[in-house]
Amino acid sequence: MTGTSAALHATVTVSVLAGTPVTWRAIRADLRDQPNQVRRWHRPGWWLAVVVALLFVNQVMFTVYALRVRHGDMSYLGGYVPAGWFELADGPAMKWLAGHTPAPQLFAVCALRVPSLLELPLGMLAYLTIVNWLDPRWYRRLTTPAVIALTSASYSITFGLIEWAMHTAYTMQDLVLRAVSGVITALAVIRLGRRAPVSPDAVGPRSATDLLAFAASTAALGYLILALYDSVLLYSMGRVDDHLPGAAVAAVVLAGSRLAARRRHGAAPGGACLDALTTGLSWWLALFLIPALAIRYELGFGSRLFAAAAGLLVIAAATIAAMTEVYGRLPVTGRAEAARRWSLGLAVAALVAALAAGFGLAVPANHSEIHLLWAAALFVLAATLVCAAWDRRTPAPAEHGMPGGQGCAP
């Protein structure tokens, strides 16, 4: 076992065992309505867009430096990284920009350093944007100091371990930059979360259509982030053209699904089976927040078996929490019969969704993350359709609570 693998094992273990109870307490905590006015720039998605823009600007400056100063030869860095890095954009427009940019040598810092400041906020803001789409109140609970501090520490340590394993000429500088980014990002996200809306009308998906819009939004954002990673974060803007068709489709899907989600605000909630699915997704997202990045890199740099065991442990804890919560929302009269009906429906949905996810894992892709994205998207799609159909055939409990975990606070 290499030192990196052992350190990753430890990071995954601590992230799961320490992160699960901390996140659990944060979700169970009470919330009070925010009196301050919430503006658009208080939402994480807007700041995610800012980080993405900064990454693109950095890569343009890096490409100018590589073409003008290094004449397109990045062999002095290529030996440190795997194949697929440094495929430069060298079209007429980029060559013109490189030829007319003054003092291009100043952009040397853009190589393997500036992204060390931006990768952490990119990952955290993308994850929290998805949580905010699912339910703003869960987002608010997950931006408490304890949860965000652990998330930032887990992600920063994981990035640092991978940085050390690759060990470039700039590794020590990058580790310092990642430590600085960890502190600044945590403080910024905590402050941003404090301004999040928690009023009664700040709800997540309530119907099957709402949940499908959420799933489409998440899949589209996931594709865009992966396309960004494969091109911009690998210093390979020469591959941007390869991703443009898919990215254009994903952008249209993202815009359309978010517009649909806003227009359907206030729709009537679904039945108990759909409630269980939505609550389960909420808990899964919440409990995976802290260990997500460590588990992801455990797959590539550690043990797939260890990563799978950690993931299954988090899924089990989230499922138990969701089932307990939904059961507690069922009416006392006829609770056993109602629980039997929605449990059977959820089991059918889980079976169909698992088959759909298996198909997603079999779809050919260049990166393992694409397999996971397809699997997750098909899982939610299949489970939503089955749960919606089941609820239409099953009478809804008279005292059925709000979906999306909104009854979780004492």
C-alpha positions in Angstrom: 0.0 0.0 0.0 1.5 3.3 -1.0 1.5 6.3 1.3 -1.1 8.1 -0.8 -3.5 5.1 -0.7 -3.1 4.8 3.1 -3.7 8.6 3.5 -6.7 8.4 1.3 -8.1 5.5 3.3 -7.7 7.6 6.4 -9.3 10.6 4.8 -12.3 8.6 3.6 -12.7 6.9 7.0 -12.6 10.2 9.0 -14.8 12.0 6.5 -17.5 9.3 6.8 -17.3 8.5 10.5 -16.9 12.1 11.7 -18.9 13.7 8.9 -22.0 11.6 9.2 -22.9 12.5 12.8 -22.0 16.2 12.2 -24.2 16.4 9.1 -27.0 14.5 10.9 -27.1 17.0 13.8 -27.0 19.9 11.3 -30.0 18.5 9.4 -32.0 17.9 12.6 -31.3 21.4 13.9 -34.0 24.0 14.0 -34.0 27.0 11.6 -35.4 30.4 12.0 -36.7 32.6 9.1 -34.2 35.0 7.8 -35.3 38.7 8.1 -32.8 40.0 5.6 -33.6 40.5 2.0 -32.2 37.6 -0.1 -30.8 38.6 -3.5 -29.8 36.5 -6.5 -26.1 36.8 -5.7 -26.8 35.2 -2.4 -27.4 31.9 -4.1 -24.4 29.5 -4.6 -25.2 29.0 -8.4 -24.2 32.6 -9.1 -20.9 32.3 -7.4 -20.3 28.9 -9.1 -20.6 30.8 -12.5 -18.1 33.3 -11.3 -15.6 30.6 -10.4 -16.1 28.9 -13.8 -15.5 32.3 -15.5 -12.3 32.8 -13.5 -11.1 29.3 -14.5 -11.7 30.1 -18.2 -9.8 33.4 -17.9 -6.9 31.7 -16.2 -6.7 29.1 -19.0 -6.8 31.7 -21.7 -3.9 33.5 -20.0 -2.1 30.2 -19.6 -2.5 29.4 -23.3 -1.2 32.8 -24.2 1.9 32.1 -22.0 2.4 28.6 -23.5 2.1 29.8 -27.1 4.1 33.0 -26.8 6.8 32.1 -24.3 7.0 28.3 -24.5 6.2 28.2 -28.2 3.6 25.5 -27.5 6.1 23.1 -25.9 4.9 22.1 -22.5 7.2 19.1 -22.1 8.8 20.7 -19.0 5.5 20.0 -17.2 4.2 17.1 -19.2 6.4 14.6 -17.4 4.6 15.3 -14.1 1.0 14.6 -15.2 -0.9 11.8 -16.9 -1.6 11.7 -20.6 -4.3 14.0 -21.9 -3.0 17.2 -20.3 -1.7 20.3 -22.2 -3.6 19.9 -25.5 -3.4 23.6 -26.3 -5.9 25.7 -28.3 -3.8 27.0 -31.2 -6.4 28.3 -33.6 -6.1 31.7 -35.4 -8.0 33.6 -32.7 -5.8 32.3 -29.9 -2.6 32.8 -31.9 -3.7 36.4 -32.6 -4.4 37.0 -28.9 -1.1 35.5 -27.9 0.7 37.6 -30.4 -0.9 40.9 -29.2 -0.8 40.3 -25.4 1.9 42.4 -23.7 4.2 40.8 -21.1 3.0 37.2 -21.6 5.8 35.9 -19.3 3.8 37.3 -16.3 1.2 34.6 -17.0 3.5 31.8 -16.0 1.7 31.7 -12.6 -1.4 30.4 -14.4 0.4 27.1 -14.9 -0.5 24.6 -12.1 -1.0 27.2 -9.5 -4.0 29.5 -9.9 -6.4 26.5 -10.3 -5.2 25.3 -6.9 -7.2 28.3 -5.5 -10.3 27.7 -7.5 -10.8 23.9 -7.6 -12.1 23.8 -4.0 -14.8 26.5 -4.5 -15.7 24.9 -7.8 -16.4 21.5 -6.2 -18.2 22.8 -3.1 -20.3 25.4 -4.9 -21.4 22.9 -7.5 -22.5 20.4 -4.8 -24.2 23.0 -2.7 -26.0 24.4 -5.8 -27.6 21.0 -6.4 -28.6 20.8 -2.7 -30.1 24.3 -3.0 -32.2 23.1 -6.0 -33.5 20.2 -4.0 -34.4 22.2 -1.0 -33.1 25.6 0.1 -33.7 24.7 3.8 -31.4 21.7 3.5 -28.8 23.9 1.9 -29.1 26.3 4.8 -28.6 23.6 7.3 -25.6 22.2 5.4 -23.8 25.6 5.4 -23.3 25.6 9.1 -19.7 26.1 10.3 -19.2 22.5 11.5 -20.4 20.9 8.2 -18.6 23.4 5.9 -15.3 23.3 7.9 -15.2 19.5 7.7 -16.1 19.6 4.0 -13.4 22.1 3.3 -10.9 20.1 5.3 -11.8 16.8 3.6 -11.7 18.3 0.1 -8.5 20.2 0.7 -6.7 17.2 2.2 -7.8 15.0 -0.7 -6.7 17.6 -3.3 -3.4 17.9 -1.4 -2.8 14.1 -1.4 -3.3 14.0 -5.2 -1.1 17.0 -5.6 1.6 15.2 -3.6 1.2 12.0 -5.6 1.8 13.9 -8.9 4.5 16.1 -7.3 5.3 18.7 -9.8 7.9 21.5 -9.5 5.1 23.7 -8.0 3.7 21.2 -5.4 4.8 23.0 -2.3 3.3 26.3 -3.7 0.1 24.5 -4.6 -0.3 23.0 -1.1 0.0 26.5 0.4 -2.5 27.8 -2.1 -4.9 25.0 -1.3 -4.6 25.6 2.4 -5.4 29.3 1.8 -8.3 28.4 -0.5 -9.7 26.0 2.2 -9.9 28.7 4.8 -11.3 31.5 2.5 -13.8 29.2 0.8 -15.1 27.8 4.1 -15.6 31.3 5.5 -17.2 32.6 2.3 -19.6 29.6 2.0 -20.7 29.9 5.7 -21.4 33.6 5.2 -23.3 32.9 1.9 -25.4 30.2 3.7 -26.4 32.6 6.4 -28.2 34.7 3.8 -30.1 31.7 2.3 -33.9 31.9 2.4 -35.6 29.6 4.9 -39.1 31.1 4.6 -42.1 28.7 4.2 -42.3 29.2 0.5 -38.6 28.1 0.0 -39.4 24.5 -0.9 -37.8 21.9 -3.2 -39.5 19.4 -5.5 -43.1 18.5 -4.5 -44.3 16.6 -7.5 -42.9 14.1 -10.0 -42.5 16.8 -12.6 -40.6 18.9 -10.1 -38.3 16.0 -9.3 -37.7 15.3 -12.9 -36.8 19.0 -13.5 -34.4 18.7 -10.6 -32.8 15.5 -12.0 -32.4 17.1 -15.4 -30.8 20.2 -13.9 -28.4 18.1 -11.9 -27.5 15.9 -14.9 -26.9 18.9 -17.1 -24.8 20.7 -14.5 -22.8 17.5 -13.9 -22.0 17.2 -17.6 -20.9 20.8 -17.8 -18.6 20.4 -14.8 -17.1 17.3 -16.3 -16.6 19.0 -19.7 -14.9 21.8 -17.9 -12.7 19.4 -16.0 -11.7 17.5 -19.2 -10.7 20.7 -21.0 -10.0 23.7 -18.8 -8.8 22.0 -15.6 -6.5 19.7 -17.6 -5.0 22.8 -19.4 -6.4 21.4 -22.7 -8.5 24.1 -24.2 -7.8 22.5 -27.5 -10.5 19.9 -26.6 -13.2 22.6 -26.0 -14.5 22.1 -29.5 -15.1 18.4 -28.8 -17.3 19.3 -25.9 -19.2 22.2 -27.5 -22.2 20.1 -28.9 -22.8 18.3 -25.7 -22.2 21.4 -23.6 -24.7 23.4 -25.7 -27.4 20.7 -25.2 -26.6 20.5 -21.5 -26.9 24.3 -21.2 -30.3 24.3 -22.9 -31.5 21.5 -20.6 -30.2 23.3 -17.6 -31.9 26.6 -18.5 -35.1 24.9 -19.4 -35.3 22.7 -16.3 -34.6 25.6 -13.9 -37.2 27.7 -15.7 -39.7 24.8 -15.4 -38.8 24.3 -11.7 -39.5 28.0 -10.9 -42.8 28.1 -12.9 -44.1 25.0 -11.1 -43.4 26.6 -7.7 -46.2 25.7 -5.3 -47.4 22.6 -7.1 -49.3 20.0 -5.1 -47.1 17.4 -3.4 -46.9 13.8 -4.6 -47.8 10.7 -2.6 -45.9 8.8 0.1 -43.7 6.8 -2.3 -42.6 10.0 -4.1 -42.1 11.6 -0.7 -39.9 8.8 0.4 -37.8 9.1 -2.8 -37.4 12.9 -2.4 -36.5 12.6 1.3 -34.0 9.8 0.4 -32.3 12.0 -2.2 -32.1 14.8 0.4 -30.5 12.6 2.9 -28.1 11.0 0.4 -27.0 14.4 -0.8 -26.5 15.7 2.7 -24.5 12.7 4.1 -22.3 12.5 1.0 -21.4 16.2 1.1 -18.3 15.7 3.4 -16.8 12.4 2.1 -17.8 12.8 -1.6 -14.5 14.0 -3.0 -12.4 11.6 -0.9 -14.5 8.6 -2.0 -14.3 9.8 -5.7 -10.4 9.9 -5.5 -10.3 6.6 -3.6 -11.7 5.0 -6.7 -8.8 6.2 -8.8 -5.9 6.4 -6.4 -6.8 3.9 -3.7 -9.1 0.9 -3.4 -12.4 0.6 -5.4 -13.5 -1.9 -2.7 -12.8 0.5 0.1 -14.6 3.3 -1.8 -17.6 1.1 -2.4 -17.8 0.1 1.3 -17.6 3.7 2.4 -20.3 4.7 -0.2 -22.6 1.9 0.9 -22.2 2.9 4.5 -23.3 6.4 3.8 -26.2 5.2 1.6 -27.3 2.9 4.4 -27.3 5.7 7.0 -29.1 8.0 4.6 -31.8 5.4 3.8 -32.4 4.6 7.4 -32.8 8.3 8.2 -35.2 8.9 5.2 -37.3 5.8 6.0 -37.6 6.8 9.6 -38.6 10.3 8.7 -41.2 9.4 6.1 -42.7 6.7 8.5 -43.0 9.4 11.2 -45.1 11.6 8.8 -47.7 8.9 8.1 -51.0 9.2 9.9 -51.3 7.2 13.1 -54.5 5.6 11.9 -53.6 2.9 9.4 -49.9 3.7 9.6 -48.8 0.0 9.3 -50.9 -0.5 6.1 -49.8 2.8 4.6 -46.1 1.9 5.4 -46.5 -1.5 3.8 -47.9 0.1 0.6 -45.2 2.8 0.1 -42.4 0.4 1.2 -43.5 -2.0 -1.5 -43.8 0.8 -4.1 -40.3 2.1 -3.1 -38.9 -1.4 -3.4 -40.3 -1.8 -6.9 -38.9 1.7 -7.8 -35.5 0.8 -6.3 -35.3 -2.4 -8.4 -36.2 -0.7 -11.6 -33.9 2.3 -10.8 -31.0 -0.1 -10.0 -31.5 -1.8 -13.4 -31.5 1.6 -15.1 -28.4 2.7 -13.2 -26.7 -0.5 -14.3 -27.4 0.4 -17.9 -25.9 3.8 -17.2 -22.7 2.3 -15.9 -22.4 0.3 -19.1 -22.6 3.3 -21.4 -19.2 3.9 -23.0 -17.4 7.0 -21.7 -14.0 8.6 -21.5 -14.2 9.2 -17.7 -15.6 7.1 -14.9 -17.5 10.1 -13.7 -19.6 10.0 -16.9 -20.6 6.5 -16.0 -21.7 7.6 -12.6 -23.5 10.6 -14.0 -25.5 8.5 -16.4 -26.2 5.9 -13.7 -27.5 8.6 -11.2 -29.6 10.3 -13.8 -31.3 7.1 -15.0 -31.7 6.0 -11.4 -33.6 9.2 -10.4 -35.6 9.1 -13.7 -36.7 5.5 -13.3 -37.4 5.8 -9.6 -39.5 9.0 -10.1 -41.7 7.5 -12.8 -42.3 4.3 -10.8 -43.1 6.2 -7.6 -45.4 8.6 -9.4 -47.3 5.7 -11.0 -47.5 3.8 -7.7 -48.8 6.9 -5.9 -51.6 7.3 -8.5 -52.7 3.8 -7.8 -52.4 4.1 -4.0 -54.6 6.4 -1.8 -52.5 9.2 -0.2 -52.5 9.3 3.6 -54.7 12.1 4.9 -52.0 13.5 7.1 -49.2 13.1 4.7 -46.3 15.6 5.3 -44.3 17.7 3.1 -41.8 16.1 0.8 -38.1 16.8 0.6 -37.4 16.4 4.3 -39.2 19.5 5.3 -40.5 17.9 8.5 -37.1 16.9 9.7 -36.5 19.8 12.2 -38.0 19.2 15.7 
